[in-house]
Amino acid sequence: MLRLELHLRVLTFCRTERLFTPNERVVVAVSGGADSLALLHILRALQVELQIALHAATLDHGLRGAQGAADAAFVAEIAAQWQIPCTVGSVDVPSLAATWRLGMEAAARRARYAFLSDCAAQIGATCIATAHQRDDQAETILLHLIRGSGLAGLRGILPCSQRNGLRIVRPLLAVGHDELMAYVKGLGIEPREDSTNYDTQHARNKVRHLIMPLLREINPAVSASLARTAETLRDDYAALMASLPPYVPPSIRREEFLRLLPAQQRLWLRAAVLHLAPDHDLSFERVEAALRFVRRLRTAGGVQLGSGIWLRANQARLHVQRER
């Protein structure tokens, strides 16, 4: 009964958020942990209702030696048992991090999405499903709040976003990790554990293992509460976005920009940057520096927004552009 109830909740969420389109192929990112195994099994149970075809994909990041390779082999074995085709990949994230001049986490994330995108291209998939769940959402909101994020960041993890021409969907955002762990254990499966998930030197792990337990002492339902906050802020963000002048292409008359409210000015800049660099997290400091530059403008010039993106302006017009 509990399994059917969880299936119904996920089905309702997928339909409400319009995550899938009929008759499409979906790449499911599976690590071997409880959340991603539950995602694969639940979507397998809902294939007919959602009218989708599944393809599992798992990547050994080259960070944990034999353990990482064993996790990938485990996922391939489970997928075979469930009669779901599976692609297994491997990369050397430490080398990529050095080449890309990124931290290990950022490099792993870029490599993972590149792998998933390649897998989607090979099988003609239009969508990638990831196992982000409600507790991930709560942690993300707290991390963004700690870093001083604006309204866009406080929306947390979106149910659906775009990346490299693909839709990235998160069908489990309304489900908690404990529920997913119980679901997988109920299938008689012992999920794999990534030892790096317990390293509290990483900010997310510190929030997960040190801060969230304290918050649950105040409010046992804190993850659900933060998830509701994110949902509310998504609606607020959409309403504010509807009030903005167009940002595609990311250019606007300076006079029109200066007539906007400060909140609208900040949001226009963020939206223009995200249009050019979807993964760039525009900091509060850079936004404020850009606003000061525009308001005090005397002669044509520019200010850097990060990731090779610049705001160029003269007395007549503002342009957000990628430097060549």
Stockholm file with secondary structure:
# STOCKHOLM 1.0

chainA/1-324         MLRLELHLRVLTFCRTERLFTPNERVVVAVSGGADSLALLHILRALQVELQIALHAATLDHGLRGAQGAADAAFVAEIAAQWQIPCTVGSVDVPSLAATWRLGMEAAARRARYAFLSDCAAQIGATCIATAHQRDDQAETILLHLIRGSGLAGLRGILPCSQRNGLRIVRPLLAVGHDELMAYVKGLGIEPREDSTNYDTQHARNKVRHLIMPLLREINPAVSASLARTAETLRDDYAALMASLPPYVPPSIRREEFLRLLPAQQRLWLRAAVLHLAPDHDLSFERVEAALRFVRRLRTAGGVQLGSGIWLRANQARLHVQRER
#=GR chainA/1-324 SS CHHHHHHHHHHHHHHHTTCCCTTEEEEEECCSSHHHHHHHHHHHHTHHHHTEEEEEEEEECSSSTHHHHHHHHHHHHHHHHTTCCEEEEECCHHHHHHHHTCCHHHHHHHHHHHHHHHHHHHHTCCEEECCCCHHHHHHHHHHHHHTTCCTTGGGCSCSEEEETTEEEECTTTTSCHHHHHHHHHHTTCCCCCCGGGGCTTSHHHHIIIIIHHHHHHHCTTHHHHHHHHHHHHHHHHHHHHHTSCCCSSSEEEHHHHHHSCHHHHHHHHHHHHHHHCTTCCCCHHHHHHHHHHHHTCCSSEEEEEETTEEEEECSSEEEEEECC
#=GC SS_cons         CHHHHHHHHHHHHHHHTTCCCTTEEEEEECCSSHHHHHHHHHHHHTHHHHTEEEEEEEEECSSSTHHHHHHHHHHHHHHHHTTCCEEEEECCHHHHHHHHTCCHHHHHHHHHHHHHHHHHHHHTCCEEECCCCHHHHHHHHHHHHHTTCCTTGGGCSCSEEEETTEEEECTTTTSCHHHHHHHHHHTTCCCCCCGGGGCTTSHHHHIIIIIHHHHHHHCTTHHHHHHHHHHHHHHHHHHHHHTSCCCSSSEEEHHHHHHSCHHHHHHHHHHHHHHHCTTCCCCHHHHHHHHHHHHTCCSSEEEEEETTEEEEECSSEEEEEECC
//
